[in-house]
Amino acid sequence: MAEKQIQEPAEIPLPNETAQEVVEKPIPPIAAAINSFLHRTRDIETAAKAFIPASAHLLIKLSDETRRELDDAMSLLEKDDDVSIIMGLKISDKALRRLDRLNNSKLPWVLENSLFLGLFSAYDAFTGDLLSAIYNQKPELYTKMERTISVQEALQCKSFDDLKNSVLSEEIESFRRESYVQHVNCHDIVHKNIGHDIVQSKL
């Protein structure tokens, strides 16, 4: 009887990692500016929800611990031996100074105020990134700038691109110096200085 030949299992082809690599498309600059700003605002929102209540709980916890230390100090002061009294005075002095610090602490308010100011910083960075992306995508907008530059400033620039960047920086700073109320009415600004098409069709 002929012996059955055992066939070895066929080799399973390994995936071609090079072929499976996903090439990420670069995000358009305008969309990148908007995306970055949205994530910064969400970071600030998350930080506010997580850390402001936590800071309030921390103050309560430290106050409770300090009051317990004061109770312990009072117990030591009620004893007759000098060592206990000295320890009680030392503990009470430290606890009273900490309690005064905690009573005057505004940690939750400081965090809330800092995060609120962080929103303005994120917005300022966003306006700079957005305007830079728009002007670089549509260079003809430079001709609409009502700006003058001195010969000295022009000579300090090493190239025409440096000159354009300098003028654009001044334009961005001028925009930032305007009130935030004016920024809210951005539709008129976009329609007058930038153009309707770049906002709707080139994000």
C-alpha positions, 0 to 999 in steps of 0.5 A: 500500500503506497504511503500517502504523501503529506503536503506541506501547507502553502506559505501564506504571503506576507502583506506588502507593508510598503503597498499598504502604507496610507499616505496622508493627504496634507491638510490645506492651510486654512483648514489646518488653522481652523482645526488647530483653533478648534482643538485648542478651545476644546483643550481649554474646555476640558481643562476647565471641567477637569481642573477648576472643580479639582482645585476647589476640592483640593482647597477643601481637603487641605483646609480639613487637614489643617483644622485636624492639625489644629485640633491635635495641637490643642490637645498637646497644649492642654498637657502639662509637660513642656515637650508637648506644649512646645510641639503643640505651639510648633504645630499650631503656628504652622497650621495657622499660617497654612490656614490663612494661606488657604482662606486667601487662596483663589486657586479656582478663580486663577485657573478660570481666569487663566483659561479664559485668557488662554482663549484670547491667546488661541484666538489671536494665534488663529487669526494670524494663522488664518490670515497668513494662509489666506494671503499665501493662497491668494497672493493678489490680496497683497495689492489690496493692502493700504500700507506704505513701507519706508525705503529703510525697511525695504532694504532690510529685507533680504528678499521679496518674500521677506518684504511680503512677510513683513507687510503681512505681519503688520497687517495681522497686528493691525487686525488684532488691534481691532476690537473683538466686536469688529472681528465678529462681523467677519463676513463683511471683512471676508467679502470686502478684502478676501473674496467669497470664493476662497472661504467657500470653495478652498478650505 
